Amino acid sequence: MKVSIIGSGAMGSGIAQVAATAGCEVVVFDTNPASLKKAQEKLTKILARLVEKKRITPDESSKINTLHTFTENLDQVTGSELVIEAIIENLEIKKQVFADLEKRVDANCVLASNTSSLSIASIASACKHQERVIGIHFFNPAPLMPLVEIIPAICTSDSVTTLVQEIIKGWGKTIVLAKDTPGFIVNKVARPFYGEALRIYEEGIADFATIDWAMKNLGGFKMGPFELMDFIGNDINYKVTESVFQAFYSDPRYKPAFTQRRLSEAGWLGRKSGRGYYNYAEGSEKPNATEDAELGKKILNRILCMLINEAADTLFWNIASKEHIDLAVTKGVNYPKGLFKWADEIGIDTVCKQLSDLYNEYLEDRYRTSPLLKRMLQSGQKFYS
Ligand SMILES: NC(=O)c1ccc[n+]([C@@H]2O[C@H](COP(=O)([O-])OP(=O)(O)OC[C@H]3O[C@@H](n4cnc5c(N)ncnc54)[C@H](O)[C@@H]3O)[C@@H](O)[C@H]2O)c1
């Protein structure tokens, strides 16, 4: 099968590696020769490391290598069965690329976008055959992250959705289906992990280290919110929050925090700049957490209930199924368990009580309880039973 990847940056190069590892012939196109060269060098290094660690044989490594073609010539996409676009997050530029692609591929070629924040319908509007356009959202780094969100737009045909699910499953990925709504599943459901942690900090309830300690030690999360934001990059994480907030017509649930905005503006981007919520300069020590069990429990419960509320509302609005939402958070952001499973364990009554306490205290729409949780509380239902 011939697959083309448009854009050879962080995502494009990773997706190309995934496709070639699954045996596809892969054309990687980019308008920037320096980016193509970097992607080629990165692939060589990664393959050498995989051979060294005995994850693949030298023969497999050279096969994966020869399956890649790096090019500045878009005509080389001709004959592809699937094209995945992973260029700069700009709607006008993406639309131009899709129009250019459609002139070069066969009638049955599927055109996909890896966009994180744009609607698939808006990208598809550039095409004559909109039924072939779909979202295929990989996570970074694509070769290591198991989850892929598949996003059919209103125009996408059922046969294209089925075909894409089969292809991506065949590449060894766990797939979930999501509606073409802002943030799809993961980038929507995970917002309170960052947003509520920032709010707790801004209110002066606890410092970064204490909030991170509570989420890791009491909640079982692999990284605390501030460690994770520093890892992702405060510029990127802030932009995703801002775009989800705007796309949901300023719903206060997704309101960005000034703390993160200032860090981003100051260039305190996290690990990549050496300074974020924490200082990563050599010799600098991480601040100690206040290991107060009662405070920790309060922090964990507040963030966890906001996450459960967001997941419940995502189900309430039929953006994805219950099973896919739980899969998305465990495989896409490594949560220790699915949020619905967690809600059942804590009890829907406890979750609703925490949310209504927050609402009554602040009288902010941000803390409104999802109608789904309210109905479940009334009927005594659980998510899984
Ligand atoms: N980085 C992430 O964590 C992440 C995760 C999931 C999805 N995404 C999405 O994937 C896409 C790519 O993100 P990235 O992080 O790989 O970006 P990146 O900046 O690393 O790479 C983008 C590449 O696209 C190339 N490019 C720009 N305009 C082009 C054009 N007209 N034609 C061909 N190539 C062009 C650039 O030269 C660059 O090599 C974006 O839509 C982003 O929202 C990113």
The ligand as an SDF file (V2000), in Angstrom:
LIG
                    3D

 44 48  0  0  0  0  0  0  0  0999 V2000
    3.0880   18.2850   17.9470 N   0  0  0  0  0  0  0  0  0  0  0  0
    2.0960   17.6510   18.5100 C   0  0  0  0  0  0  0  0  0  0  0  0
    2.1460   17.2880   19.6850 O   0  0  0  0  0  0  0  0  0  0  0  0
    0.8780   17.3060   17.7030 C   0  0  0  0  0  0  0  0  0  0  0  0
    0.0640   16.2390   18.1170 C   0  0  0  0  0  0  0  0  0  0  0  0
   -1.0460   15.8720   17.3380 C   0  0  0  0  0  0  0  0  0  0  0  0
   -1.3360   16.6030   16.1890 C   0  0  0  0  0  0  0  0  0  0  0  0
   -0.5320   17.6590   15.8280 N   0  0  0  0  0  0  0  0  0  0  0  0
   -0.8740   18.3610   14.5730 C   0  0  0  0  0  0  0  0  0  0  0  0
   -0.0190   17.8660   13.5370 O   0  0  0  0  0  0  0  0  0  0  0  0
    0.2810   18.9030   12.6020 C   0  0  0  0  0  0  0  0  0  0  0  0
    1.7770   19.0790   12.4850 C   0  0  0  0  0  0  0  0  0  0  0  0
    2.3200   19.3820   13.7380 O   0  0  0  0  0  0  0  0  0  0  0  0
    3.8840   19.2140   14.0460 P   0  0  0  0  0  0  0  0  0  0  0  0
    4.0330   19.3590   15.5070 O   0  0  0  0  0  0  0  0  0  0  0  0
    4.4270   18.0300   13.3460 O   0  0  0  0  0  0  0  0  0  0  0  0
    4.4630   20.5420   13.3360 O   0  0  0  0  0  0  0  0  0  0  0  0
    5.9800   20.8490   12.9030 P   0  0  0  0  0  0  0  0  0  0  0  0
    6.1190   22.3110   12.9560 O   0  0  0  0  0  0  0  0  0  0  0  0
    6.9380   19.9810   13.6550 O   0  0  0  0  0  0  0  0  0  0  0  0
    6.0250   20.3670   11.3660 O   0  0  0  0  0  0  0  0  0  0  0  0
    5.2710   20.9560   10.3500 C   0  0  0  0  0  0  0  0  0  0  0  0
    5.9630   20.6790    9.0190 C   0  0  0  0  0  0  0  0  0  0  0  0
    5.0940   21.0900    7.9580 O   0  0  0  0  0  0  0  0  0  0  0  0
    5.8890   21.6810    6.9510 C   0  0  0  0  0  0  0  0  0  0  0  0
    5.0390   22.5310    6.1280 N   0  0  0  0  0  0  0  0  0  0  0  0
    4.5180   23.7380    6.4300 C   0  0  0  0  0  0  0  0  0  0  0  0
    3.7480   24.1630    5.4060 N   0  0  0  0  0  0  0  0  0  0  0  0
    3.7690   23.1780    4.4600 C   0  0  0  0  0  0  0  0  0  0  0  0
    3.1490   23.0210    3.1900 C   0  0  0  0  0  0  0  0  0  0  0  0
    2.3590   23.9630    2.6850 N   0  0  0  0  0  0  0  0  0  0  0  0
    3.3820   21.8760    2.5080 N   0  0  0  0  0  0  0  0  0  0  0  0
    4.1890   20.9200    3.0120 C   0  0  0  0  0  0  0  0  0  0  0  0
    4.8040   21.0210    4.2080 N   0  0  0  0  0  0  0  0  0  0  0  0
    4.5850   22.1400    4.9250 C   0  0  0  0  0  0  0  0  0  0  0  0
    6.9820   22.4230    7.6940 C   0  0  0  0  0  0  0  0  0  0  0  0
    8.1060   22.6500    6.8600 O   0  0  0  0  0  0  0  0  0  0  0  0
    7.2820   21.4410    8.8310 C   0  0  0  0  0  0  0  0  0  0  0  0
    8.2930   20.5270    8.4620 O   0  0  0  0  0  0  0  0  0  0  0  0
   -0.4900   20.1260   13.0730 C   0  0  0  0  0  0  0  0  0  0  0  0
   -1.7100   20.1700   12.4140 O   0  0  0  0  0  0  0  0  0  0  0  0
   -0.6820   19.8600   14.5570 C   0  0  0  0  0  0  0  0  0  0  0  0
   -1.8240   20.5070   15.0640 O   0  0  0  0  0  0  0  0  0  0  0  0
    0.5630   18.0040   16.5380 C   0  0  0  0  0  0  0  0  0  0  0  0
  1  2  1  0
  2  3  2  0
  2  4  1  0
  4  5  1  0
  4 44  2  0
  5  6  2  0
  6  7  1  0
  7  8  2  0
  8  9  1  0
  8 44  1  0
  9 10  1  0
  9 42  1  0
 10 11  1  0
 11 12  1  0
 11 40  1  0
 12 13  1  0
 13 14  1  0
 14 15  2  0
 14 16  1  0
 14 17  1  0
 17 18  1  0
 18 19  2  0
 18 20  1  0
 18 21  1  0
 21 22  1  0
 22 23  1  0
 23 24  1  0
 23 38  1  0
 24 25  1  0
 25 26  1  0
 25 36  1  0
 26 27  1  0
 26 35  1  0
 27 28  2  0
 28 29  1  0
 29 30  1  0
 29 35  2  0
 30 31  1  0
 30 32  2  0
 32 33  1  0
 33 34  2  0
 34 35  1  0
 36 37  1  0
 36 38  1  0
 38 39  1  0
 40 41  1  0
 40 42  1  0
 42 43  1  0
M  CHG  2   8   1  16  -1
M  END
$$$$
